Amino acid sequence: MPLPPDQVFFVTPTEISAWRDSDAAVIVDVREENEWHEAHIAGAILMPLSTFDPARIPDPRGKHLVFHCRSGRRCGLAAEKAVAAGYSGVIKRMEGGLLAWSAQGFDSEPG
């Protein structure tokens, strides 16, 4: 199922870092719990894809809602699940996932 381009789209780690630093993003990590414990973005919310429930997506309250995973694939699957379940808000997907985030020098912390 193709995702609506005006509802789900890619955003760079640089943009997301700026949003996080200005408290303008709700970041949802859809990796699994063991991956989260290895490293995660400070302030992110863990919602593993294996148990992902679109009804539990946090209300971004005017902030950017960002999904991310390790490389960018699973956050797309989570976005598909959310849209299929009727989520009508905008979802940003982090380009390249946590791998790109780290490669660009942005910090993550152990869980």
Biopython code that builds the backbone (N, CA, C, O; Angstrom):
import numpy as np
from Bio.PDB.StructureBuilder import StructureBuilder

atoms = [
    (1, "MET", "N", (0.845, -1.178, 0.000)),
    (1, "MET", "CA", (0.000, 0.000, 0.000)),
    (1, "MET", "C", (0.892, 1.243, 0.000)),
    (1, "MET", "O", (1.671, 1.442, 0.932)),
    (2, "PRO", "N", (0.785, 2.081, -1.038)),
    (2, "PRO", "CA", (1.596, 3.304, -1.030)),
    (2, "PRO", "C", (1.076, 4.290, 0.014)),
    (2, "PRO", "O", (-0.130, 4.444, 0.206)),
    (3, "LEU", "N", (2.003, 4.938, 0.669)),
    (3, "LEU", "CA", (1.637, 5.906, 1.703)),
    (3, "LEU", "C", (1.362, 7.265, 1.074)),
    (3, "LEU", "O", (2.028, 7.648, 0.113)),
    (4, "PRO", "N", (0.385, 7.997, 1.608)),
    (4, "PRO", "CA", (0.090, 9.322, 1.061)),
    (4, "PRO", "C", (1.296, 10.257, 1.208)),
    (4, "PRO", "O", (1.794, 10.446, 2.318)),
    (5, "PRO", "N", (1.775, 10.849, 0.094)),
    (5, "PRO", "CA", (2.978, 11.688, 0.164)),
    (5, "PRO", "C", (2.780, 12.954, 0.992)),
    (5, "PRO", "O", (3.756, 13.570, 1.422)),
    (6, "ASP", "N", (1.531, 13.346, 1.220)),
    (6, "ASP", "CA", (1.284, 14.535, 2.032)),
    (6, "ASP", "C", (1.048, 14.179, 3.497)),
    (6, "ASP", "O", (0.812, 15.057, 4.327)),
    (7, "GLN", "N", (1.115, 12.879, 3.807)),
    (7, "GLN", "CA", (0.897, 12.442, 5.191)),
    (7, "GLN", "C", (2.134, 11.784, 5.785)),
    (7, "GLN", "O", (2.410, 11.951, 6.973)),
    (8, "VAL", "N", (2.879, 11.041, 4.981)),
    (8, "VAL", "CA", (4.060, 10.327, 5.462)),
    (8, "VAL", "C", (5.220, 10.634, 4.519)),
    (8, "VAL", "O", (5.152, 10.356, 3.322)),
    (9, "PHE", "N", (6.282, 11.210, 5.074)),
    (9, "PHE", "CA", (7.425, 11.516, 4.226)),
    (9, "PHE", "C", (8.724, 11.524, 5.023)),
    (9, "PHE", "O", (8.721, 11.588, 6.252)),
    (10, "PHE", "N", (9.838, 11.458, 4.285)),
    (10, "PHE", "CA", (11.163, 11.397, 4.897)),
    (10, "PHE", "C", (11.662, 12.774, 5.321)),
    (10, "PHE", "O", (11.389, 13.782, 4.668)),
    (11, "VAL", "N", (12.397, 12.790, 6.424)),
    (11, "VAL", "CA", (13.036, 13.996, 6.935)),
    (11, "VAL", "C", (14.455, 13.593, 7.339)),
    (11, "VAL", "O", (14.676, 12.470, 7.793)),
    (12, "THR", "N", (15.399, 14.489, 7.177)),
    (12, "THR", "CA", (16.796, 14.175, 7.488)),
    (12, "THR", "C", (17.058, 14.154, 8.986)),
    (12, "THR", "O", (16.349, 14.802, 9.755)),
    (13, "PRO", "N", (18.072, 13.412, 9.396)),
    (13, "PRO", "CA", (18.470, 13.445, 10.801)),
    (13, "PRO", "C", (18.805, 14.862, 11.279)),
    (13, "PRO", "O", (18.544, 15.196, 12.435)),
    (14, "THR", "N", (19.374, 15.690, 10.417)),
    (14, "THR", "CA", (19.722, 17.063, 10.796)),
    (14, "THR", "C", (18.475, 17.847, 11.188)),
    (14, "THR", "O", (18.468, 18.544, 12.203)),
    (15, "GLU", "N", (17.409, 17.732, 10.373)),
    (15, "GLU", "CA", (16.153, 18.420, 10.704)),
    (15, "GLU", "C", (15.580, 17.901, 12.018)),
    (15, "GLU", "O", (15.122, 18.677, 12.857)),
    (16, "ILE", "N", (15.610, 16.592, 12.187)),
    (16, "ILE", "CA", (15.048, 15.988, 13.396)),
    (16, "ILE", "C", (15.844, 16.403, 14.630)),
    (16, "ILE", "O", (15.264, 16.669, 15.683)),
    (17, "SER", "N", (17.164, 16.457, 14.505)),
    (17, "SER", "CA", (17.991, 16.892, 15.625)),
    (17, "SER", "C", (17.629, 18.322, 16.042)),
    (17, "SER", "O", (17.527, 18.621, 17.232)),
    (18, "ALA", "N", (17.436, 19.194, 15.059)),
    (18, "ALA", "CA", (17.061, 20.583, 15.361)),
    (18, "ALA", "C", (15.696, 20.631, 16.043)),
    (18, "ALA", "O", (15.502, 21.387, 16.995)),
    (19, "TRP", "N", (14.752, 19.827, 15.561)),
    (19, "TRP", "CA", (13.426, 19.778, 16.198)),
    (19, "TRP", "C", (13.543, 19.280, 17.631)),
    (19, "TRP", "O", (12.928, 19.834, 18.543)),
    (20, "ARG", "N", (14.340, 18.229, 17.824)),
    (20, "ARG", "CA", (14.504, 17.676, 19.178)),
    (20, "ARG", "C", (15.114, 18.718, 20.109)),
    (20, "ARG", "O", (14.665, 18.895, 21.241)),
    (21, "ASP", "N", (16.135, 19.398, 19.618)),
    (21, "ASP", "CA", (16.820, 20.393, 20.441)),
    (21, "ASP", "C", (15.921, 21.560, 20.824)),
    (21, "ASP", "O", (16.138, 22.202, 21.852)),
    (22, "SER", "N", (14.912, 21.835, 20.001)),
    (22, "SER", "CA", (13.991, 22.940, 20.306)),
    (22, "SER", "C", (12.651, 22.418, 20.847)),
    (22, "SER", "O", (11.662, 23.150, 20.880)),
    (23, "ASP", "N", (12.630, 21.160, 21.267)),
    (23, "ASP", "CA", (11.434, 20.530, 21.826)),
    (23, "ASP", "C", (10.239, 20.624, 20.874)),
    (23, "ASP", "O", (9.110, 20.880, 21.291)),
    (24, "ALA", "N", (10.523, 20.408, 19.574)),
    (24, "ALA", "CA", (9.475, 20.511, 18.562)),
    (24, "ALA", "C", (9.147, 19.165, 17.921)),
    (24, "ALA", "O", (8.495, 19.123, 16.877)),
    (25, "ALA", "N", (9.594, 18.060, 18.535)),
    (25, "ALA", "CA", (9.344, 16.737, 17.951)),
    (25, "ALA", "C", (9.002, 15.715, 19.023)),
    (25, "ALA", "O", (9.500, 15.759, 20.148)),
    (26, "VAL", "N", (8.128, 14.789, 18.628)),
    (26, "VAL", "CA", (7.870, 13.578, 19.403)),
    (26, "VAL", "C", (8.487, 12.466, 18.563)),
    (26, "VAL", "O", (8.024, 12.183, 17.458)),
    (27, "ILE", "N", (9.539, 11.836, 19.095)),
    (27, "ILE", "CA", (10.290, 10.823, 18.343)),
    (27, "ILE", "C", (9.901, 9.440, 18.841)),
    (27, "ILE", "O", (10.036, 9.127, 20.024)),
    (28, "VAL", "N", (9.415, 8.617, 17.915)),
    (28, "VAL", "CA", (8.992, 7.252, 18.226)),
    (28, "VAL", "C", (9.975, 6.277, 17.592)),
    (28, "VAL", "O", (10.150, 6.258, 16.373)),
    (29, "ASP", "N", (10.606, 5.475, 18.424)),
    (29, "ASP", "CA", (11.578, 4.465, 18.002)),
    (29, "ASP", "C", (10.834, 3.143, 17.863)),
    (29, "ASP", "O", (10.294, 2.633, 18.844)),
    (30, "VAL", "N", (10.799, 2.579, 16.647)),
    (30, "VAL", "CA", (10.058, 1.327, 16.434)),
    (30, "VAL", "C", (10.966, 0.102, 16.397)),
    (30, "VAL", "O", (10.541, -0.977, 15.984)),
    (31, "ARG", "N", (12.220, 0.270, 16.829)),
    (31, "ARG", "CA", (13.113, -0.891, 16.930)),
    (31, "ARG", "C", (12.680, -1.739, 18.126)),
    (31, "ARG", "O", (11.803, -1.343, 18.894)),
    (32, "GLU", "N", (13.289, -2.878, 18.271)),
    (32, "GLU", "CA", (12.940, -3.776, 19.365)),
    (32, "GLU", "C", (13.657, -3.370, 20.651)),
    (32, "GLU", "O", (14.630, -2.617, 20.626)),
    (33, "GLU", "N", (13.161, -3.879, 21.762)),
    (33, "GLU", "CA", (13.665, -3.480, 23.076)),
    (33, "GLU", "C", (15.165, -3.732, 23.233)),
    (33, "GLU", "O", (15.864, -2.905, 23.818)),
    (34, "ASN", "N", (15.676, -4.859, 22.722)),
    (34, "ASN", "CA", (17.111, -5.136, 22.847)),
    (34, "ASN", "C", (17.942, -4.091, 22.093)),
    (34, "ASN", "O", (19.024, -3.719, 22.548)),
    (35, "GLU", "N", (17.449, -3.620, 20.954)),
    (35, "GLU", "CA", (18.157, -2.583, 20.204)),
    (35, "GLU", "C", (18.132, -1.255, 20.968)),
    (35, "GLU", "O", (19.123, -0.525, 21.008)),
    (36, "TRP", "N", (16.989, -0.965, 21.566)),
    (36, "TRP", "CA", (16.815, 0.251, 22.371)),
    (36, "TRP", "C", (17.845, 0.294, 23.498)),
    (36, "TRP", "O", (18.432, 1.339, 23.778)),
    (37, "HIS", "N", (18.059, -0.870, 24.147)),
    (37, "HIS", "CA", (18.991, -0.922, 25.264)),
    (37, "HIS", "C", (20.440, -0.727, 24.823)),
    (37, "HIS", "O", (21.274, -0.284, 25.612)),
    (38, "GLU", "N", (20.741, -1.054, 23.571)),
    (38, "GLU", "CA", (22.096, -0.818, 23.057)),
    (38, "GLU", "C", (22.355, 0.674, 22.896)),
    (38, "GLU", "O", (23.407, 1.176, 23.290)),
    (39, "ALA", "N", (21.388, 1.380, 22.313)),
    (39, "ALA", "CA", (21.503, 2.837, 22.112)),
    (39, "ALA", "C", (20.179, 3.367, 21.596)),
    (39, "ALA", "O", (19.484, 2.707, 20.822)),
    (40, "HIS", "N", (19.841, 4.575, 22.039)),
    (40, "HIS", "CA", (18.631, 5.226, 21.525)),
    (40, "HIS", "C", (18.787, 6.742, 21.616)),
    (40, "HIS", "O", (19.653, 7.253, 22.326)),
    (41, "ILE", "N", (17.943, 7.436, 20.893)),
    (41, "ILE", "CA", (17.954, 8.890, 20.896)),
    (41, "ILE", "C", (17.328, 9.374, 22.197)),
    (41, "ILE", "O", (16.234, 8.947, 22.564)),
    (42, "ALA", "N", (18.017, 10.253, 22.882)),
    (42, "ALA", "CA", (17.502, 10.791, 24.144)),
    (42, "ALA", "C", (16.134, 11.426, 23.916)),
    (42, "ALA", "O", (15.947, 12.228, 23.001)),
    (43, "GLY", "N", (15.190, 11.053, 24.762)),
    (43, "GLY", "CA", (13.841, 11.605, 24.681)),
    (43, "GLY", "C", (12.895, 10.839, 23.787)),
    (43, "GLY", "O", (11.700, 11.131, 23.756)),
    (44, "ALA", "N", (13.416, 9.849, 23.048)),
    (44, "ALA", "CA", (12.550, 9.065, 22.161)),
    (44, "ALA", "C", (11.643, 8.140, 22.982)),
    (44, "ALA", "O", (11.937, 7.815, 24.132)),
    (45, "ILE", "N", (10.546, 7.732, 22.365)),
    (45, "ILE", "CA", (9.582, 6.821, 22.980)),
    (45, "ILE", "C", (9.692, 5.484, 22.260)),
    (45, "ILE", "O", (9.662, 5.444, 21.030)),
    (46, "LEU", "N", (9.817, 4.398, 22.999)),
    (46, "LEU", "CA", (9.935, 3.068, 22.408)),
    (46, "LEU", "C", (8.554, 2.480, 22.133)),
    (46, "LEU", "O", (7.730, 2.347, 23.038)),
    (47, "MET", "N", (8.312, 2.127, 20.857)),
    (47, "MET", "CA", (7.089, 1.423, 20.437)),
    (47, "MET", "C", (7.512, 0.360, 19.421)),
    (47, "MET", "O", (7.372, 0.573, 18.217)),
    (48, "PRO", "N", (8.036, -0.799, 19.897)),
    (48, "PRO", "CA", (8.571, -1.808, 18.976)),
    (48, "PRO", "C", (7.571, -2.219, 17.899)),
    (48, "PRO", "O", (6.380, -2.382, 18.163)),
    (49, "LEU", "N", (8.079, -2.381, 16.685)),
    (49, "LEU", "CA", (7.225, -2.773, 15.568)),
    (49, "LEU", "C", (6.514, -4.092, 15.851)),
    (49, "LEU", "O", (5.372, -4.278, 15.430)),
    (50, "SER", "N", (7.175, -5.013, 16.562)),
    (50, "SER", "CA", (6.583, -6.330, 16.829)),
    (50, "SER", "C", (5.308, -6.239, 17.656)),
    (50, "SER", "O", (4.474, -7.142, 17.606)),
    (51, "THR", "N", (5.148, -5.167, 18.412)),
    (51, "THR", "CA", (3.947, -4.990, 19.236)),
    (51, "THR", "C", (3.287, -3.635, 18.950)),
    (51, "THR", "O", (2.516, -3.134, 19.768)),
    (52, "PHE", "N", (3.590, -3.050, 17.795)),
    (52, "PHE", "CA", (3.143, -1.703, 17.465)),
    (52, "PHE", "C", (1.617, -1.618, 17.423)),
    (52, "PHE", "O", (0.955, -2.373, 16.711)),
    (53, "ASP", "N", (1.085, -0.692, 18.194)),
    (53, "ASP", "CA", (-0.361, -0.476, 18.258)),
    (53, "ASP", "C", (-0.635, 0.982, 17.885)),
    (53, "ASP", "O", (-0.345, 1.884, 18.670)),
    (54, "PRO", "N", (-1.193, 1.220, 16.688)),
    (54, "PRO", "CA", (-1.449, 2.596, 16.268)),
    (54, "PRO", "C", (-2.295, 3.402, 17.255)),
    (54, "PRO", "O", (-2.184, 4.626, 17.307)),
    (55, "ALA", "N", (-3.131, 2.730, 18.032)),
    (55, "ALA", "CA", (-3.963, 3.427, 19.016)),
    (55, "ALA", "C", (-3.115, 4.061, 20.123)),
    (55, "ALA", "O", (-3.586, 4.943, 20.840)),
    (56, "ARG", "N", (-1.872, 3.613, 20.259)),
    (56, "ARG", "CA", (-1.000, 4.122, 21.321)),
    (56, "ARG", "C", (-0.008, 5.176, 20.834)),
    (56, "ARG", "O", (0.875, 5.589, 21.585)),
    (57, "ILE", "N", (-0.148, 5.612, 19.584)),
    (57, "ILE", "CA", (0.728, 6.669, 19.080)),
    (57, "ILE", "C", (0.474, 7.918, 19.924)),
    (57, "ILE", "O", (-0.673, 8.340, 20.072)),
    (58, "PRO", "N", (1.526, 8.506, 20.473)),
    (58, "PRO", "CA", (1.318, 9.681, 21.315)),
    (58, "PRO", "C", (0.794, 10.864, 20.502)),
    (58, "PRO", "O", (1.131, 11.029, 19.330)),
    (59, "ASP", "N", (-0.024, 11.670, 21.139)),
    (59, "ASP", "CA", (-0.519, 12.890, 20.503)),
    (59, "ASP", "C", (0.649, 13.872, 20.433)),
    (59, "ASP", "O", (1.185, 14.263, 21.470)),
    (60, "PRO", "N", (1.053, 14.278, 19.225)),
    (60, "PRO", "CA", (2.209, 15.168, 19.138)),
    (60, "PRO", "C", (1.930, 16.603, 19.609)),
    (60, "PRO", "O", (2.860, 17.393, 19.771)),
    (61, "ARG", "N", (0.675, 16.934, 19.824)),
    (61, "ARG", "CA", (0.299, 18.259, 20.359)),
    (61, "ARG", "C", (1.013, 19.412, 19.649)),
    (61, "ARG", "O", (1.643, 20.257, 20.285)),
    (62, "GLY", "N", (0.902, 19.428, 18.340)),
    (62, "GLY", "CA", (1.488, 20.517, 17.559)),
    (62, "GLY", "C", (2.956, 20.351, 17.215)),
    (62, "GLY", "O", (3.532, 21.188, 16.521)),
    (63, "LYS", "N", (3.562, 19.278, 17.697)),
    (63, "LYS", "CA", (4.968, 19.010, 17.377)),
    (63, "LYS", "C", (5.037, 18.064, 16.179)),
    (63, "LYS", "O", (4.020, 17.517, 15.753)),
    (64, "HIS", "N", (6.221, 17.879, 15.648)),
    (64, "HIS", "CA", (6.440, 16.929, 14.562)),
    (64, "HIS", "C", (6.432, 15.508, 15.138)),
    (64, "HIS", "O", (7.115, 15.234, 16.124)),
    (65, "LEU", "N", (5.668, 14.617, 14.529)),
    (65, "LEU", "CA", (5.690, 13.210, 14.921)),
    (65, "LEU", "C", (6.684, 12.502, 14.013)),
    (65, "LEU", "O", (6.508, 12.460, 12.795)),
    (66, "VAL", "N", (7.735, 11.944, 14.619)),
    (66, "VAL", "CA", (8.818, 11.311, 13.870)),
    (66, "VAL", "C", (8.898, 9.835, 14.242)),
    (66, "VAL", "O", (8.957, 9.491, 15.423)),
    (67, "PHE", "N", (8.900, 8.961, 13.234)),
    (67, "PHE", "CA", (9.151, 7.536, 13.441)),
    (67, "PHE", "C", (10.580, 7.255, 12.981)),
    (67, "PHE", "O", (11.034, 7.798, 11.974)),
    (68, "HIS", "N", (11.280, 6.405, 13.725)),
    (68, "HIS", "CA", (12.598, 5.972, 13.249)),
    (68, "HIS", "C", (12.853, 4.538, 13.686)),
    (68, "HIS", "O", (12.230, 4.017, 14.612)),
    (69, "CYS", "N", (13.799, 3.921, 12.979)),
    (69, "CYS", "CA", (14.237, 2.561, 13.303)),
    (69, "CYS", "C", (15.747, 2.508, 13.083)),
    (69, "CYS", "O", (16.422, 3.526, 13.228)),
    (70, "ARG", "N", (16.274, 1.368, 12.744)),
    (70, "ARG", "CA", (17.723, 1.241, 12.561)),
    (70, "ARG", "C", (18.170, 1.852, 11.236)),
    (70, "ARG", "O", (19.112, 2.644, 11.197)),
    (71, "SER", "N", (17.482, 1.477, 10.140)),
    (71, "SER", "CA", (17.933, 1.923, 8.819)),
    (71, "SER", "C", (16.860, 2.637, 7.999)),
    (71, "SER", "O", (17.170, 3.217, 6.958)),
    (72, "GLY", "N", (15.622, 2.607, 8.442)),
    (72, "GLY", "CA", (14.561, 3.308, 7.728)),
    (72, "GLY", "C", (13.436, 2.432, 7.205)),
    (72, "GLY", "O", (12.415, 2.956, 6.758)),
    (73, "ARG", "N", (13.588, 1.124, 7.248)),
    (73, "ARG", "CA", (12.564, 0.234, 6.708)),
    (73, "ARG", "C", (11.396, 0.026, 7.681)),
    (73, "ARG", "O", (10.237, 0.196, 7.302)),
    (74, "ARG", "N", (11.695, -0.336, 8.912)),
    (74, "ARG", "CA", (10.627, -0.646, 9.871)),
    (74, "ARG", "C", (9.752, 0.556, 10.201)),
    (74, "ARG", "O", (8.565, 0.402, 10.487)),
    (75, "CYS", "N", (10.336, 1.755, 10.164)),
    (75, "CYS", "CA", (9.494, 2.928, 10.447)),
    (75, "CYS", "C", (8.460, 3.112, 9.336)),
    (75, "CYS", "O", (7.382, 3.654, 9.576)),
    (76, "GLY", "N", (8.785, 2.663, 8.126)),
    (76, "GLY", "CA", (7.801, 2.693, 7.039)),
    (76, "GLY", "C", (6.673, 1.710, 7.291)),
    (76, "GLY", "O", (5.509, 2.011, 7.027)),
    (77, "LEU", "N", (7.016, 0.534, 7.801)),
    (77, "LEU", "CA", (5.991, -0.457, 8.134)),
    (77, "LEU", "C", (5.091, 0.057, 9.256)),
    (77, "LEU", "O", (3.878, -0.149, 9.224)),
    (78, "ALA", "N", (5.679, 0.720, 10.240)),
    (78, "ALA", "CA", (4.890, 1.301, 11.327)),
    (78, "ALA", "C", (3.965, 2.391, 10.792)),
    (78, "ALA", "O", (2.807, 2.479, 11.200)),
    (79, "ALA", "N", (4.468, 3.214, 9.888)),
    (79, "ALA", "CA", (3.639, 4.263, 9.288)),
    (79, "ALA", "C", (2.487, 3.650, 8.504)),
    (79, "ALA", "O", (1.362, 4.147, 8.566)),
    (80, "GLU", "N", (2.757, 2.563, 7.758)),
    (80, "GLU", "CA", (1.690, 1.870, 7.027)),
    (80, "GLU", "C", (0.612, 1.369, 7.984)),
    (80, "GLU", "O", (-0.580, 1.522, 7.718)),
    (81, "LYS", "N", (1.033, 0.773, 9.094)),
    (81, "LYS", "CA", (0.075, 0.282, 10.087)),
    (81, "LYS", "C", (-0.756, 1.436, 10.646)),
    (81, "LYS", "O", (-1.969, 1.307, 10.814)),
    (82, "ALA", "N", (-0.111, 2.548, 10.930)),
    (82, "ALA", "CA", (-0.816, 3.699, 11.496)),
    (82, "ALA", "C", (-1.858, 4.238, 10.519)),
    (82, "ALA", "O", (-3.002, 4.483, 10.903)),
    (83, "VAL", "N", (-1.467, 4.424, 9.260)),
    (83, "VAL", "CA", (-2.387, 4.946, 8.250)),
    (83, "VAL", "C", (-3.533, 3.967, 8.009)),
    (83, "VAL", "O", (-4.687, 4.377, 7.887)),
    (84, "ALA", "N", (-3.215, 2.671, 7.940)),
    (84, "ALA", "CA", (-4.246, 1.656, 7.730)),
    (84, "ALA", "C", (-5.253, 1.621, 8.874)),
    (84, "ALA", "O", (-6.420, 1.282, 8.677)),
    (85, "ALA", "N", (-4.792, 1.976, 10.072)),
    (85, "ALA", "CA", (-5.672, 1.977, 11.249)),
    (85, "ALA", "C", (-6.446, 3.287, 11.380)),
    (85, "ALA", "O", (-7.241, 3.455, 12.305)),
    (86, "GLY", "N", (-6.209, 4.215, 10.446)),
    (86, "GLY", "CA", (-6.964, 5.456, 10.465)),
    (86, "GLY", "C", (-6.252, 6.665, 11.032)),
    (86, "GLY", "O", (-6.862, 7.722, 11.189)),
    (87, "TYR", "N", (-4.963, 6.531, 11.345)),
    (87, "TYR", "CA", (-4.237, 7.700, 11.841)),
    (87, "TYR", "C", (-4.229, 8.759, 10.743)),
    (87, "TYR", "O", (-3.848, 8.472, 9.609)),
    (88, "SER", "N", (-4.643, 9.969, 11.070)),
    (88, "SER", "CA", (-4.790, 11.003, 10.044)),
    (88, "SER", "C", (-3.748, 12.121, 10.140)),
    (88, "SER", "O", (-3.733, 13.024, 9.304)),
    (89, "GLY", "N", (-2.882, 12.065, 11.151)),
    (89, "GLY", "CA", (-1.859, 13.099, 11.296)),
    (89, "GLY", "C", (-0.676, 12.857, 10.378)),
    (89, "GLY", "O", (-0.577, 11.812, 9.734)),
    (90, "VAL", "N", (0.211, 13.822, 10.325)),
    (90, "VAL", "CA", (1.418, 13.728, 9.515)),
    (90, "VAL", "C", (2.477, 12.936, 10.275)),
    (90, "VAL", "O", (2.678, 13.147, 11.471)),
    (91, "ILE", "N", (3.153, 12.023, 9.576)),
    (91, "ILE", "CA", (4.224, 11.210, 10.158)),
    (91, "ILE", "C", (5.493, 11.478, 9.362)),
    (91, "ILE", "O", (5.517, 11.331, 8.140)),
    (92, "LYS", "N", (6.548, 11.874, 10.068)),
    (92, "LYS", "CA", (7.854, 12.049, 9.434)),
    (92, "LYS", "C", (8.656, 10.775, 9.692)),
    (92, "LYS", "O", (8.654, 10.250, 10.806)),
    (93, "ARG", "N", (9.344, 10.281, 8.660)),
    (93, "ARG", "CA", (10.233, 9.131, 8.801)),
    (93, "ARG", "C", (11.673, 9.628, 8.710)),
    (93, "ARG", "O", (12.020, 10.378, 7.798)),
    (94, "MET", "N", (12.507, 9.208, 9.660)),
    (94, "MET", "CA", (13.898, 9.637, 9.624)),
    (94, "MET", "C", (14.651, 8.880, 8.530)),
    (94, "MET", "O", (14.737, 7.652, 8.549)),
    (95, "GLU", "N", (15.195, 9.642, 7.578)),
    (95, "GLU", "CA", (15.994, 9.051, 6.492)),
    (95, "GLU", "C", (17.182, 8.309, 7.059)),
    (95, "GLU", "O", (17.973, 8.882, 7.809)),
    (96, "GLY", "N", (17.321, 7.038, 6.712)),
    (96, "GLY", "CA", (18.491, 6.265, 7.109)),
    (96, "GLY", "C", (18.497, 5.758, 8.537)),
    (96, "GLY", "O", (19.425, 5.058, 8.941)),
    (97, "GLY", "N", (17.475, 6.101, 9.305)),
    (97, "GLY", "CA", (17.335, 5.605, 10.664)),
    (97, "GLY", "C", (18.480, 5.979, 11.591)),
    (97, "GLY", "O", (19.211, 6.940, 11.353)),
    (98, "LEU", "N", (18.618, 5.193, 12.655)),
    (98, "LEU", "CA", (19.638, 5.459, 13.672)),
    (98, "LEU", "C", (21.047, 5.353, 13.093)),
    (98, "LEU", "O", (21.970, 6.000, 13.587)),
    (99, "LEU", "N", (21.215, 4.544, 12.055)),
    (99, "LEU", "CA", (22.531, 4.446, 11.415)),
    (99, "LEU", "C", (22.941, 5.799, 10.844)),
    (99, "LEU", "O", (24.081, 6.229, 11.024)),
    (100, "ALA", "N", (22.024, 6.472, 10.158)),
    (100, "ALA", "CA", (22.324, 7.790, 9.582)),
    (100, "ALA", "C", (22.484, 8.831, 10.689)),
    (100, "ALA", "O", (23.349, 9.703, 10.610)),
    (101, "TRP", "N", (21.647, 8.734, 11.717)),
    (101, "TRP", "CA", (21.729, 9.654, 12.859)),
    (101, "TRP", "C", (23.141, 9.607, 13.452)),
    (101, "TRP", "O", (23.774, 10.642, 13.660)),
    (102, "SER", "N", (23.616, 8.398, 13.718)),
    (102, "SER", "CA", (24.948, 8.229, 14.313)),
    (102, "SER", "C", (26.049, 8.629, 13.347)),
    (102, "SER", "O", (27.033, 9.246, 13.754)),
    (103, "ALA", "N", (25.898, 8.284, 12.065)),
    (103, "ALA", "CA", (26.912, 8.618, 11.060)),
    (103, "ALA", "C", (27.086, 10.131, 10.920)),
    (103, "ALA", "O", (28.163, 10.605, 10.561)),
    (104, "GLN", "N", (26.031, 10.878, 11.204)),
    (104, "GLN", "CA", (26.115, 12.335, 11.114)),
    (104, "GLN", "C", (26.593, 12.970, 12.421)),
    (104, "GLN", "O", (26.661, 14.193, 12.548)),
    (105, "GLY", "N", (26.922, 12.115, 13.385)),
    (105, "GLY", "CA", (27.528, 12.604, 14.618)),
    (105, "GLY", "C", (26.558, 12.997, 15.715)),
    (105, "GLY", "O", (26.965, 13.574, 16.723)),
    (106, "PHE", "N", (25.275, 12.692, 15.534)),
    (106, "PHE", "CA", (24.305, 13.014, 16.575)),
    (106, "PHE", "C", (24.381, 11.965, 17.658)),
    (106, "PHE", "O", (24.648, 10.795, 17.381)),
    (107, "ASP", "N", (24.148, 12.373, 18.885)),
    (107, "ASP", "CA", (24.337, 11.485, 20.031)),
    (107, "ASP", "C", (23.150, 10.565, 20.266)),
    (107, "ASP", "O", (22.004, 10.876, 19.939)),
    (108, "SER", "N", (23.475, 9.435, 20.839)),
    (108, "SER", "CA", (22.466, 8.495, 21.328)),
    (108, "SER", "C", (22.989, 8.010, 22.677)),
    (108, "SER", "O", (24.169, 8.149, 22.998)),
    (109, "GLU", "N", (22.086, 7.447, 23.442)),
    (109, "GLU", "CA", (22.508, 7.006, 24.770)),
    (109, "GLU", "C", (22.148, 5.544, 24.974)),
    (109, "GLU", "O", (21.191, 5.041, 24.386)),
    (110, "PRO", "N", (22.924, 4.865, 25.816)),
    (110, "PRO", "CA", (22.585, 3.468, 26.119)),
    (110, "PRO", "C", (21.313, 3.426, 26.952)),
    (110, "PRO", "O", (21.000, 4.367, 27.681)),
    (111, "GLY", "N", (20.593, 2.328, 26.833)),
    (111, "GLY", "CA", (19.314, 2.202, 27.515)),
    (111, "GLY", "C", (19.457, 1.655, 28.881)),
    (111, "GLY", "O", (18.462, 1.489, 29.587)),
]
sb = StructureBuilder()
sb.init_structure("model")
sb.init_model(0)
sb.init_chain("A")
sb.init_seg("    ")
for serial, (resi, resn, name, xyz) in enumerate(atoms, 1):
    if name == "N":
        sb.init_residue(resn, " ", resi, " ")
    sb.init_atom(name, np.array(xyz, "f"), 0.0, 1.0, " ", f" {name:<3s}", serial, name[0])
structure = sb.get_structure()
